[in-house]
């Protein structure tokens, strides 16, 4: 878990380590696509917080692309 926290901190999003882990889970399981995640975020995140969609998706992609 320390590596994930370090990745999040290095990416400038230290509070989003959980999203990095989620990205890795998505990649390994195929439970949902990245497009599906975007659609879900757009549906549940309120209009005044739409700026959170991109930062969350970028952080998920860090985990998704982690080797």
Secondary structure, DSSP 4 states (H G I P E B T S, - for coil): -HHHHHHHHHTT-GGGHHHHHHHHHHHHH-SS-HHHHHHHHHHHS-GGGTHHHHHHHHHHHHHHT--
